[in-house]
Amino acid sequence: MDNTPTLERPAPARRVHESFIPELVYFEPASLDYPKGRQIMDWVKSLDIPYQMTTSHNRITNLPGDTELEQYKIAKRTLVVGIRKTLKFDTSKPSAEYAIPIATGCMGHCHYCYLQTTLGAKPYIRVYVNMDDILEAAKGYIDERKPEITRFEAACTSDPVGLEPITGSLKELIAFMAEQEYGRLRFVTKFHYVDSLLDIKHNGHTRIRFSVNAKYVIKHFEPSTSPFEKRIEAAAKIAGAGYPLGFIIAPIIWHEGWQDGYAELLAELARALPKEASSNLTFELIQHRFTKTAKNVIEKRYPRTKLEMDIEKRKYKWGRWGQGKYVYPDEQAEALRMFISERIFDHFADAKIEYFT
């Protein structure tokens, strides 16, 4: 059987779910030794998605497309199923102590996303089937730090909610963390596929956060993600299921009418959320930033983007290891922080703003 991927798009009738359905799939042979790998293979075959085998999830080099831009677009519709061999977790400040790697890459096309550069030439989506190994490594980190609480961020290099209908990995991770006295899980999403998470015994050990923004930002810079309204509906479901809830407003973008946009955002959140959601609510505020490398990559991949990246209008902020980013000048940054913080407390008096950066 020739399973070489083609450029043909799936027929509309195949898209029986709103969630992500890849157009190309690669499997590491050893991934089929795991129940999750076989489950995904059965799903791929049931939808007649073209697939083939690959020696490594880190080396997908034969993607179709005549130009770099075409290959990038196809890569964002490509799923790679493999084994996570590196089980040394990266740090994930300020959100958590460690990033827990259950997936890499995202089907969203957010123009500003830092994955544009951190994933470099590997924008395809990778999921890992050896969850027992990953959970065992997490347990080791928890034991090493106890009695301190160890927090794990599951969305540093991906949006796992967007992949949950395919993998079920978050469900496993939440159930595992519910049993860890000193372990906590966090992840953030722009997708609304949370129904399978609502009946899990989570013991309050997982905080689910939704990335939200002014309508201008979502409209112009967040293609291929769930609409704002569906994210908020999902947030209300999560609150109803007793999960600790949070919101990340990121990137905060200075644009014409930004005060009205962010005021409307927070007013709509207050109207949509059940009262119980505000008792343990967190916000994380992140202003838009970029590097020169990111600017070049973004302008190449999204040549008609309206994303403002004028270095002359920005302040250079040094980061770790001598790498810096362009952020808003202090006066603008403070105006954004003060305005949004005040609107948050107007609507959610008991909320906690974890940081502004």
KAMOPE-V147497 format. One record per residue. N is the residue number from 1. SS is DSSP state (H for helix, E for strand, C for the rest). Layout:
# KAMOPE-V147497
N;SS  N;SS
This chain:
# KAMOPE-V147497
1;C  2;C  3;C  4;C  5;C  6;C  7;C  8;C  9;C  10;C  11;C  12;H  13;H  14;H  15;C  16;C  17;C  18;C  19;C  20;C  21;C  22;C  23;C  24;E  25;E  26;E  27;E  28;E  29;H  30;H  31;H  32;H  33;H  34;C  35;H  36;H  37;H  38;H  39;H  40;H  41;H  42;H  43;H  44;H  45;H  46;H  47;C  48;C  49;C  50;C  51;E  52;E  53;E  54;E  55;C  56;C  57;C  58;C  59;C  60;C  61;C  62;C  63;C  64;C  65;C  66;C  67;C  68;H  69;H  70;H  71;H  72;H  73;H  74;H  75;H  76;C  77;C  78;E  79;E  80;E  81;E  82;E  83;C  84;C  85;C  86;C  87;C  88;C  89;C  90;C  91;E  92;E  93;C  94;C  95;C  96;E  97;E  98;E  99;E  100;C  101;C  102;C  103;E  104;E  105;E  106;C  107;C  108;C  109;E  110;E  111;C  112;C  113;C  114;C  115;H  116;H  117;H  118;H  119;C  120;C  121;C  122;C  123;C  124;C  125;E  126;E  127;E  128;E  129;C  130;C  131;H  132;H  133;H  134;H  135;H  136;H  137;H  138;H  139;H  140;H  141;H  142;H  143;H  144;H  145;H  146;C  147;C  148;C  149;C  150;E  151;E  152;E  153;E  154;C  155;C  156;C  157;C  158;E  159;C  160;H  161;H  162;H  163;H  164;H  165;H  166;H  167;H  168;C  169;H  170;H  171;H  172;H  173;H  174;H  175;H  176;H  177;H  178;H  179;C  180;C  181;C  182;C  183;E  184;E  185;E  186;E  187;E  188;E  189;E  190;C  191;C  192;C  193;C  194;C  195;H  196;H  197;H  198;C  199;C  200;C  201;C  202;C  203;C  204;C  205;C  206;E  207;E  208;E  209;E  210;E  211;E  212;E  213;C  214;C  215;H  216;H  217;H  218;H  219;H  220;H  221;H  222;E  223;E  224;C  225;C  226;C  227;C  228;H  229;H  230;H  231;H  232;H  233;H  234;H  235;H  236;H  237;H  238;H  239;H  240;H  241;C  242;C  243;C  244;E  245;E  246;E  247;E  248;E  249;E  250;E  251;E  252;E  253;C  254;C  255;C  256;C  257;C  258;H  259;H  260;H  261;H  262;H  263;H  264;H  265;H  266;H  267;H  268;H  269;H  270;H  271;H  272;H  273;C  274;C  275;H  276;H  277;H  278;H  279;H  280;H  281;C  282;E  283;E  284;E  285;E  286;E  287;E  288;C  289;C  290;E  291;C  292;H  293;H  294;H  295;H  296;H  297;H  298;H  299;H  300;H  301;H  302;C  303;C  304;C  305;C  306;C  307;C  308;C  309;C  310;C  311;H  312;H  313;H  314;E  315;E  316;E  317;E  318;E  319;C  320;H  321;H  322;H  323;C  324;E  325;E  326;E  327;E  328;E  329;C  330;H  331;H  332;H  333;H  334;H  335;H  336;H  337;H  338;H  339;H  340;H  341;H  342;H  343;H  344;H  345;H  346;H  347;H  348;C  349;C  350;C  351;C  352;E  353;E  354;E  355;E  356;E  357;C
